[in-house]
Amino acid sequence: MKARVHVMLKDGVLDPQGEAVRHALGALGFGGVEGVRQGKVIELDLADGTTEAQVGEMCEKLLANTVIESYRIELPA
């Protein structure tokens, strides 16, 4: 079973990497971009029966820095 975890900086946390991307896009002529937030997607190959709660625990302990990042878990239906 595959799971995806989307990790993003929380609102209010500065995103210098996102700002650098926004600036670079403007320099390339893409003037309509007003903001960029950059995150990461982690894809996990899990054993059958792994629960969303277990993936949440993985996020809390390792995959996300929950002080400054939020996460969203996607499991197959």
FENQUI-V496344 format. One record per pair of residues at least 12 apart in sequence whose C-alpha atoms are under 10 Angstrom apart, sorted by the first residue. I is the first residue (numbers start at 1). J is the second residue. If there is no record, write none. Layout:
BEGIN
i:j
I:J
I:J
END
This chain:
BEGIN
i:j
1:44
1:45
1:46
1:47
1:48
1:49
1:50
1:75
1:76
2:43
2:44
2:45
2:46
2:47
2:48
2:74
2:75
2:76
3:42
3:43
3:44
3:45
3:46
3:50
3:52
3:55
3:73
3:74
3:75
3:76
4:41
4:42
4:43
4:44
4:45
4:55
4:72
4:73
4:74
4:75
4:76
5:40
5:41
5:42
5:43
5:44
5:55
5:56
5:59
5:63
5:64
5:71
5:72
5:73
5:74
5:75
6:39
6:40
6:41
6:42
6:43
6:59
6:63
6:64
6:70
6:71
6:72
6:73
6:74
7:38
7:39
7:40
7:41
7:42
7:59
7:63
7:64
7:65
7:66
7:69
7:70
7:71
7:72
7:73
8:37
8:38
8:39
8:40
8:41
8:64
8:65
8:66
8:68
8:69
8:70
8:71
8:72
9:37
9:38
9:39
9:40
9:64
9:65
9:66
9:67
9:68
9:69
9:70
9:71
10:37
10:66
10:67
10:68
10:69
10:70
10:71
11:37
11:68
11:69
11:70
12:68
13:67
13:68
13:69
14:37
14:68
15:36
15:37
15:38
15:39
16:36
16:37
16:38
17:36
17:37
17:38
17:39
18:35
18:36
18:37
18:38
18:39
19:34
19:35
19:36
19:37
19:38
20:36
21:33
21:35
21:36
21:37
21:38
22:34
22:35
22:36
22:37
23:35
23:36
39:69
39:70
39:71
40:64
40:71
41:71
41:72
41:73
42:63
42:73
43:73
43:74
44:75
51:75
52:73
52:74
52:75
53:73
55:73
55:74
55:75
56:71
56:72
56:73
59:71
59:72
59:73
END
